[in-house]
């Protein structure tokens, strides 16, 4: 019944989308001058050339002198919107059968103040920059952007919808810059094979050209896109004049070879090879493929000691899965139907072994990816598709002793499939889409039957915008079905995402004979998201049985959440302020069984000053909270009301040296629980080639309701919580030296220490009582035993203590040389140390010093890749 209701509602919403789209007449700003420039339709006609420029950034080739026309007329977007820019900019665009050629003259009457700084690829914050974005689909939603900093570093990305950007998209193109006595110059050569478009005789594409002057925080644009517009691409100007481009099927191939040396390992399999590539299936659909990929140069995940019941989320960092991943996105709240980190994850099973008797375990850190295919693209009718299929290997571990070696399977052979479809209407103002994912495991080993056999997830999504995207409505719905052995489904029901075994949840039934689990989720959203005053609302839900985690990410099932957000933004300079905004939000959360889980109120003030300093102030209140996850499958536990206050200040980030401070203070109504967090970060550009940055956080907290354990007392399960006093410190340090835009040395180091001590222990008596004395009974420690007043034993500390100290240091050094466009040589050194003990260390300083005493794991890798096109 629920699914039918959702489908009916989506069809009704879809009928609204058939309304005729209006011509663009921008009226969303209260400044008539901004509306005027935003409504102007700017068109540039590219000129075909037979004269090929040398890409050196000097613009002295004959074609730049005699072919085509230079165009200017840029208008300032910030800080003084719709005013003339402080410096002039001119552009020229040429093309031939293979390439688009762009030339940009960035004039400057104070050339000695130009910011000509080298930085990492895709970092647009390091200095002066200029670039162009091409909506080659002409769908008013997506665009391919190519930029050059004044020092010659490339920044390329894809525009995805309403201010969504995919910086992980890296095209193969050429670009150079040069600096003169009154301007700096940029020259680009972009192969038509790197942008996707419909195959037609004459092309009309959207185009955006911009320039940023670093020292002034000034952005000027060829066609004004107001800073408070609800989206960008639909306001682009137009690029015309490109005709009769011969279609050529594109084949890109990038084989790689690597050699790895691990001093502490006896593994002799230290050589690898693989292949990445692209095939232009049509002019607008591309097939990416990889065989035996290697991710040895990828930066390590940040350290974290997670004491909650929720899974830690890690960002994707692997190039194959990053590039073009945005076209496959289907997110709802914090959940994702496609979370690419599932592919190639760490093995699910770890064999038992007796270290005290000389046994040792050798097992892979991650599941090997045999191959992966990705087909993405969009046609001229607005239909887009993303498809991924990947196979991962059956993995084994070896338990070794002096007498024998025993192998056990730790992960089965698995196939992952993802299909994402979308159709645009009304020049991208209306979008209807769907997604389907599948995970199939070939389980042949008895010890792996705790894993489910297969899962299927399907979803529909819809969005409609009107009044030049000032208003919108959106809906998403998805369902899941997972099947497997009784053991695997019983384990899934007991997982922290579900906790079907909760004794106080009448709407949940735990059934250990089930062989499948299904559920659904979704959201409705809408409102006004442009102009000074913005009002949006959202209703989001997850049924108890929904699960996405075979190839997606689901934080928690069994909830309904309502949010309302009110924003007031002023982007016009006033007094000492450059711009400011005020946010007010309200939220209410309850379970499918009607339990009131949480209410929250938030106020957020953001100020940007004319000296480019920033100041943020946040006040956050949570009340009426019942945590259904705190006791790890036990009854719901009341959490005391709390208030949080945050303040952040950052100096001018346009300077060679700037710092930032942030403080967070949380206080609970029990007058016991609190958290104080302090963050300090800095960026220091020592020279145009050398950068240092660091971010450090110290957290001092006390949690009166930290889960400790479940134990059996007098044939009943009892739950123990503790008053945990915990200190945590972690820092991230980066040093980057750029010899040229293509040759760099980069170092990343991150120490992490956390230590906690339980001040007392308590038995949960009445988990939902507001009065602490009724909620908990104190336990005492006598003769190394944790007991209640009746002498019942809850824990024996002679086995292990709950106090802890966790130390970890992760670092890597990367030398990267792009010796040929698209071809790279890496030299990588990874260094890791980690240690956990059940003992408290009151000095985080000593804990940091002692990291050097932990045995290290080092790995050295040389990787060579070569790109070529057929």
BELWOHU-V232119 format. One record per residue. RES is the residue in one small letter. SS is DSSP state (alpha for helix, beta for strand, coil for the rest). Layout:
BEGIN
res=RES ss=SS
res=RES ss=SS
END
This chain:
BEGIN
res=x ss=coil
res=x ss=alpha
res=x ss=alpha
res=x ss=alpha
res=x ss=alpha
res=x ss=alpha
res=x ss=alpha
res=x ss=alpha
res=x ss=alpha
res=x ss=alpha
res=x ss=alpha
res=x ss=alpha
res=x ss=alpha
res=x ss=alpha
res=x ss=alpha
res=x ss=alpha
res=x ss=coil
res=x ss=coil
res=x ss=coil
res=x ss=coil
res=x ss=coil
res=x ss=coil
res=x ss=coil
res=x ss=coil
res=x ss=coil
res=x ss=coil
res=x ss=coil
res=x ss=coil
res=x ss=coil
res=x ss=coil
res=x ss=coil
res=x ss=alpha
res=x ss=alpha
res=x ss=alpha
res=x ss=alpha
res=x ss=alpha
res=x ss=alpha
res=x ss=alpha
res=x ss=alpha
res=x ss=coil
res=x ss=coil
res=x ss=coil
res=x ss=beta
res=x ss=beta
res=x ss=beta
res=x ss=coil
res=x ss=beta
res=x ss=beta
res=x ss=coil
res=x ss=coil
res=x ss=coil
res=x ss=coil
res=x ss=coil
res=x ss=coil
res=x ss=coil
res=x ss=coil
res=x ss=coil
res=x ss=coil
res=x ss=coil
res=x ss=coil
res=x ss=coil
res=x ss=alpha
res=x ss=alpha
res=x ss=alpha
res=x ss=alpha
res=x ss=alpha
res=x ss=coil
res=x ss=coil
res=x ss=coil
res=x ss=coil
res=x ss=beta
res=x ss=coil
res=x ss=coil
res=x ss=coil
res=x ss=beta
res=x ss=beta
res=x ss=beta
res=x ss=beta
res=x ss=coil
res=x ss=coil
res=x ss=coil
res=x ss=coil
res=x ss=coil
res=x ss=coil
res=x ss=coil
res=x ss=coil
res=x ss=coil
res=x ss=coil
res=x ss=beta
res=x ss=beta
res=x ss=beta
res=x ss=beta
res=x ss=beta
res=x ss=beta
res=x ss=beta
res=x ss=coil
res=x ss=coil
res=x ss=coil
res=x ss=beta
res=x ss=beta
res=x ss=beta
res=x ss=beta
res=x ss=beta
res=x ss=beta
res=x ss=beta
res=x ss=beta
res=x ss=beta
res=x ss=coil
res=x ss=coil
res=x ss=coil
res=x ss=alpha
res=x ss=alpha
res=x ss=alpha
res=x ss=coil
res=x ss=coil
res=x ss=coil
res=x ss=coil
res=x ss=coil
res=x ss=coil
res=x ss=coil
res=x ss=coil
res=x ss=coil
res=x ss=coil
res=x ss=coil
res=x ss=coil
res=x ss=coil
res=x ss=coil
res=x ss=coil
res=x ss=beta
res=x ss=beta
res=x ss=beta
res=x ss=beta
res=x ss=beta
res=x ss=beta
res=x ss=beta
res=x ss=coil
res=x ss=coil
res=x ss=coil
res=x ss=coil
res=x ss=coil
res=x ss=coil
res=x ss=beta
res=x ss=beta
res=x ss=beta
res=x ss=beta
res=x ss=beta
res=x ss=beta
res=x ss=beta
res=x ss=beta
res=x ss=coil
res=x ss=coil
res=x ss=coil
res=x ss=coil
res=x ss=beta
res=x ss=beta
res=x ss=beta
res=x ss=beta
res=x ss=beta
res=x ss=beta
res=x ss=beta
res=x ss=coil
res=x ss=coil
res=x ss=coil
res=x ss=coil
res=x ss=beta
res=x ss=beta
res=x ss=coil
res=x ss=coil
res=x ss=coil
res=x ss=coil
res=x ss=coil
res=x ss=coil
res=x ss=coil
res=x ss=beta
res=x ss=beta
res=x ss=beta
res=x ss=beta
res=x ss=beta
res=x ss=beta
res=x ss=coil
res=x ss=coil
res=x ss=coil
res=x ss=beta
res=x ss=beta
res=x ss=beta
res=x ss=beta
res=x ss=beta
res=x ss=beta
res=x ss=beta
res=x ss=beta
res=x ss=beta
res=x ss=alpha
res=x ss=alpha
res=x ss=alpha
res=x ss=coil
res=x ss=coil
res=x ss=coil
res=x ss=coil
res=x ss=coil
res=x ss=coil
res=x ss=coil
res=x ss=beta
res=x ss=beta
res=x ss=beta
res=x ss=beta
res=x ss=beta
res=x ss=beta
res=x ss=beta
res=x ss=beta
res=x ss=beta
res=x ss=beta
res=x ss=beta
res=x ss=beta
res=x ss=alpha
res=x ss=alpha
res=x ss=alpha
res=x ss=coil
res=x ss=beta
res=x ss=beta
res=x ss=beta
res=x ss=beta
res=x ss=coil
res=x ss=coil
res=x ss=coil
res=x ss=coil
res=x ss=coil
res=x ss=coil
res=x ss=coil
res=x ss=coil
res=x ss=coil
res=x ss=coil
res=x ss=coil
res=x ss=alpha
res=x ss=alpha
res=x ss=alpha
res=x ss=coil
res=x ss=beta
res=x ss=beta
res=x ss=beta
res=x ss=beta
res=x ss=beta
res=x ss=beta
res=x ss=beta
res=x ss=coil
res=x ss=coil
res=x ss=coil
res=x ss=coil
res=x ss=coil
res=x ss=coil
res=x ss=coil
res=x ss=beta
res=x ss=beta
res=x ss=beta
res=x ss=beta
res=x ss=beta
res=x ss=beta
res=x ss=beta
res=x ss=beta
res=x ss=beta
res=x ss=beta
res=x ss=beta
res=x ss=coil
res=x ss=coil
res=x ss=coil
res=x ss=coil
res=x ss=coil
res=x ss=coil
res=x ss=coil
res=x ss=coil
res=x ss=coil
res=x ss=beta
res=x ss=beta
res=x ss=beta
res=x ss=beta
res=x ss=beta
res=x ss=beta
res=x ss=beta
res=x ss=beta
res=x ss=beta
res=x ss=beta
res=x ss=coil
res=x ss=coil
res=x ss=coil
res=x ss=coil
res=x ss=beta
res=x ss=beta
res=x ss=beta
res=x ss=beta
res=x ss=beta
res=x ss=beta
res=x ss=beta
res=x ss=coil
res=x ss=coil
res=x ss=coil
res=x ss=coil
res=x ss=coil
res=x ss=coil
res=x ss=coil
res=x ss=coil
res=x ss=coil
res=x ss=coil
res=x ss=coil
res=x ss=coil
res=x ss=coil
res=x ss=coil
res=x ss=coil
res=x ss=coil
res=x ss=coil
res=x ss=coil
res=x ss=coil
res=x ss=coil
res=x ss=coil
res=x ss=coil
res=x ss=coil
res=x ss=coil
res=x ss=coil
res=x ss=coil
res=x ss=coil
res=x ss=alpha
res=x ss=alpha
res=x ss=alpha
res=x ss=alpha
res=x ss=coil
res=x ss=coil
res=x ss=alpha
res=x ss=alpha
res=x ss=alpha
res=x ss=alpha
res=x ss=coil
res=x ss=coil
res=x ss=beta
res=x ss=beta
res=x ss=coil
res=x ss=coil
res=x ss=beta
res=x ss=beta
res=x ss=coil
res=x ss=coil
res=x ss=coil
res=x ss=alpha
res=x ss=alpha
res=x ss=alpha
res=x ss=coil
res=x ss=coil
res=x ss=coil
res=x ss=coil
res=x ss=coil
res=x ss=coil
res=x ss=coil
res=x ss=coil
res=x ss=coil
res=x ss=coil
res=x ss=coil
res=x ss=coil
res=x ss=alpha
res=x ss=alpha
res=x ss=alpha
res=x ss=coil
res=x ss=coil
res=x ss=beta
res=x ss=beta
res=x ss=beta
res=x ss=coil
res=x ss=coil
res=x ss=coil
res=x ss=coil
res=x ss=coil
res=x ss=coil
res=x ss=beta
res=x ss=beta
res=x ss=beta
res=x ss=beta
res=x ss=beta
res=x ss=beta
res=x ss=beta
res=x ss=beta
res=x ss=beta
res=x ss=beta
res=x ss=coil
res=x ss=coil
res=x ss=coil
res=x ss=coil
res=x ss=beta
res=x ss=beta
res=x ss=beta
res=x ss=beta
res=x ss=beta
res=x ss=beta
res=x ss=beta
res=x ss=beta
res=x ss=beta
res=x ss=beta
res=x ss=coil
res=x ss=coil
res=x ss=beta
res=x ss=beta
res=x ss=beta
res=x ss=beta
res=x ss=beta
res=x ss=beta
res=x ss=coil
res=x ss=coil
res=x ss=coil
res=x ss=coil
res=x ss=beta
res=x ss=beta
res=x ss=beta
res=x ss=beta
res=x ss=beta
res=x ss=beta
res=x ss=beta
res=x ss=coil
res=x ss=beta
res=x ss=beta
res=x ss=beta
res=x ss=beta
res=x ss=beta
res=x ss=beta
res=x ss=beta
res=x ss=beta
res=x ss=beta
res=x ss=beta
res=x ss=beta
res=x ss=beta
res=x ss=beta
res=x ss=coil
res=x ss=coil
res=x ss=coil
res=x ss=coil
res=x ss=beta
res=x ss=beta
res=x ss=beta
res=x ss=beta
res=x ss=beta
res=x ss=beta
res=x ss=beta
res=x ss=beta
res=x ss=beta
res=x ss=beta
res=x ss=beta
res=x ss=beta
res=x ss=beta
res=x ss=coil
res=x ss=coil
res=x ss=coil
res=x ss=alpha
res=x ss=alpha
res=x ss=alpha
res=x ss=coil
res=x ss=coil
res=x ss=coil
res=x ss=coil
res=x ss=coil
res=x ss=beta
res=x ss=beta
res=x ss=beta
res=x ss=beta
res=x ss=beta
res=x ss=beta
res=x ss=beta
res=x ss=beta
res=x ss=beta
res=x ss=beta
res=x ss=beta
res=x ss=beta
res=x ss=beta
res=x ss=coil
res=x ss=coil
res=x ss=coil
res=x ss=coil
res=x ss=beta
res=x ss=beta
res=x ss=beta
res=x ss=beta
res=x ss=beta
res=x ss=beta
res=x ss=beta
res=x ss=beta
res=x ss=beta
res=x ss=beta
res=x ss=beta
res=x ss=beta
res=x ss=beta
res=x ss=coil
res=x ss=coil
res=x ss=alpha
res=x ss=alpha
res=x ss=alpha
res=x ss=alpha
res=x ss=alpha
res=x ss=alpha
res=x ss=alpha
res=x ss=alpha
res=x ss=alpha
res=x ss=coil
res=x ss=coil
res=x ss=coil
res=x ss=coil
res=x ss=coil
res=x ss=coil
res=x ss=coil
res=x ss=coil
res=x ss=coil
res=x ss=coil
res=x ss=coil
res=x ss=coil
res=x ss=coil
res=x ss=coil
res=x ss=coil
res=x ss=coil
res=x ss=coil
res=x ss=coil
res=x ss=coil
res=x ss=coil
res=x ss=coil
res=x ss=beta
res=x ss=beta
res=x ss=beta
res=x ss=beta
res=x ss=beta
res=x ss=beta
res=x ss=beta
res=x ss=beta
res=x ss=beta
res=x ss=beta
res=x ss=beta
res=x ss=beta
res=x ss=beta
res=x ss=coil
res=x ss=coil
res=x ss=coil
res=x ss=coil
res=x ss=beta
res=x ss=beta
res=x ss=beta
res=x ss=beta
res=x ss=beta
res=x ss=beta
res=x ss=beta
res=x ss=beta
res=x ss=beta
res=x ss=beta
res=x ss=coil
res=x ss=coil
res=x ss=coil
res=x ss=coil
res=x ss=coil
res=x ss=coil
res=x ss=coil
res=x ss=coil
res=x ss=coil
res=x ss=coil
res=x ss=beta
res=x ss=coil
res=x ss=coil
res=x ss=coil
res=x ss=coil
res=x ss=coil
res=x ss=beta
res=x ss=beta
res=x ss=beta
res=x ss=beta
res=x ss=beta
res=x ss=beta
res=x ss=beta
res=x ss=beta
res=x ss=beta
res=x ss=beta
res=x ss=beta
res=x ss=beta
res=x ss=coil
res=x ss=coil
res=x ss=coil
res=x ss=beta
res=x ss=coil
res=x ss=coil
res=x ss=beta
res=x ss=beta
res=x ss=beta
res=x ss=beta
res=x ss=beta
res=x ss=beta
res=x ss=beta
res=x ss=beta
res=x ss=beta
res=x ss=beta
res=x ss=beta
res=x ss=beta
res=x ss=beta
res=x ss=beta
res=x ss=coil
res=x ss=coil
res=x ss=coil
res=x ss=coil
res=x ss=coil
res=x ss=beta
res=x ss=beta
res=x ss=beta
res=x ss=beta
res=x ss=beta
res=x ss=beta
res=x ss=beta
res=x ss=beta
res=x ss=beta
res=x ss=beta
res=x ss=beta
res=x ss=beta
res=x ss=beta
res=x ss=beta
res=x ss=coil
res=x ss=coil
res=x ss=coil
res=x ss=coil
res=x ss=beta
res=x ss=beta
res=x ss=beta
res=x ss=beta
res=x ss=beta
res=x ss=beta
res=x ss=beta
res=x ss=beta
res=x ss=beta
res=x ss=beta
res=x ss=coil
res=x ss=beta
res=x ss=beta
res=x ss=beta
res=x ss=coil
res=x ss=coil
res=x ss=coil
res=x ss=coil
res=x ss=coil
res=x ss=coil
res=x ss=coil
res=x ss=coil
res=x ss=coil
res=x ss=beta
res=x ss=beta
res=x ss=beta
res=x ss=coil
res=x ss=coil
res=x ss=beta
res=x ss=beta
res=x ss=beta
res=x ss=beta
res=x ss=beta
res=x ss=beta
res=x ss=beta
res=x ss=beta
res=x ss=beta
res=x ss=coil
res=x ss=coil
res=x ss=coil
res=x ss=coil
res=x ss=coil
res=x ss=coil
res=x ss=beta
res=x ss=beta
res=x ss=beta
res=x ss=beta
res=x ss=beta
res=x ss=beta
res=x ss=beta
res=x ss=beta
res=x ss=beta
res=x ss=beta
res=x ss=beta
res=x ss=beta
res=x ss=coil
res=x ss=coil
res=x ss=coil
res=x ss=coil
res=x ss=coil
res=x ss=beta
res=x ss=beta
res=x ss=beta
res=x ss=beta
res=x ss=beta
res=x ss=beta
res=x ss=beta
res=x ss=beta
res=x ss=beta
res=x ss=beta
res=x ss=beta
res=x ss=beta
res=x ss=coil
res=x ss=coil
res=x ss=coil
res=x ss=coil
res=x ss=beta
res=x ss=beta
res=x ss=beta
res=x ss=beta
res=x ss=beta
res=x ss=beta
res=x ss=beta
res=x ss=beta
res=x ss=beta
res=x ss=beta
res=x ss=beta
res=x ss=beta
res=x ss=beta
res=x ss=beta
res=x ss=beta
res=x ss=beta
res=x ss=beta
res=x ss=beta
res=x ss=beta
res=x ss=beta
res=x ss=beta
res=x ss=beta
res=x ss=beta
res=x ss=beta
res=x ss=coil
res=x ss=coil
res=x ss=beta
res=x ss=beta
res=x ss=beta
res=x ss=beta
res=x ss=beta
res=x ss=beta
res=x ss=beta
res=x ss=beta
res=x ss=beta
res=x ss=beta
res=x ss=beta
res=x ss=beta
res=x ss=beta
res=x ss=beta
res=x ss=beta
res=x ss=beta
res=x ss=beta
res=x ss=beta
res=x ss=beta
res=x ss=beta
res=x ss=beta
res=x ss=beta
res=x ss=beta
res=x ss=beta
res=x ss=beta
res=x ss=coil
res=x ss=coil
res=x ss=beta
res=x ss=beta
res=x ss=beta
res=x ss=beta
res=x ss=beta
res=x ss=beta
res=x ss=beta
res=x ss=beta
res=x ss=beta
res=x ss=beta
res=x ss=beta
res=x ss=beta
res=x ss=beta
res=x ss=beta
res=x ss=beta
res=x ss=beta
res=x ss=beta
res=x ss=beta
res=x ss=beta
res=x ss=beta
res=x ss=beta
res=x ss=beta
res=x ss=coil
res=x ss=coil
res=x ss=coil
res=x ss=coil
res=x ss=coil
res=x ss=coil
res=x ss=coil
res=x ss=alpha
res=x ss=alpha
res=x ss=alpha
res=x ss=alpha
res=x ss=beta
res=x ss=beta
res=x ss=beta
res=x ss=beta
res=x ss=beta
res=x ss=beta
res=x ss=beta
res=x ss=coil
res=x ss=coil
res=x ss=beta
res=x ss=beta
res=x ss=beta
res=x ss=coil
res=x ss=coil
res=x ss=coil
res=x ss=coil
res=x ss=coil
res=x ss=beta
res=x ss=beta
res=x ss=beta
res=x ss=beta
res=x ss=coil
res=x ss=coil
res=x ss=coil
res=x ss=coil
res=x ss=coil
res=x ss=coil
res=x ss=coil
res=x ss=beta
res=x ss=beta
res=x ss=beta
res=x ss=beta
res=x ss=beta
res=x ss=beta
res=x ss=beta
res=x ss=beta
res=x ss=beta
res=x ss=beta
res=x ss=beta
res=x ss=beta
res=x ss=beta
res=x ss=beta
res=x ss=beta
res=x ss=beta
res=x ss=beta
res=x ss=coil
res=x ss=coil
res=x ss=beta
res=x ss=beta
res=x ss=beta
res=x ss=beta
res=x ss=beta
res=x ss=beta
res=x ss=beta
res=x ss=beta
res=x ss=beta
res=x ss=beta
res=x ss=beta
res=x ss=beta
res=x ss=beta
res=x ss=beta
res=x ss=beta
res=x ss=coil
res=x ss=coil
res=x ss=coil
res=x ss=coil
res=x ss=coil
res=x ss=coil
res=x ss=alpha
res=x ss=alpha
res=x ss=alpha
res=x ss=alpha
res=x ss=alpha
res=x ss=alpha
res=x ss=alpha
res=x ss=alpha
res=x ss=alpha
res=x ss=alpha
res=x ss=coil
res=x ss=coil
res=x ss=coil
res=x ss=beta
res=x ss=beta
res=x ss=beta
res=x ss=beta
res=x ss=beta
res=x ss=beta
res=x ss=beta
res=x ss=beta
res=x ss=beta
res=x ss=beta
res=x ss=beta
res=x ss=beta
res=x ss=beta
res=x ss=coil
END
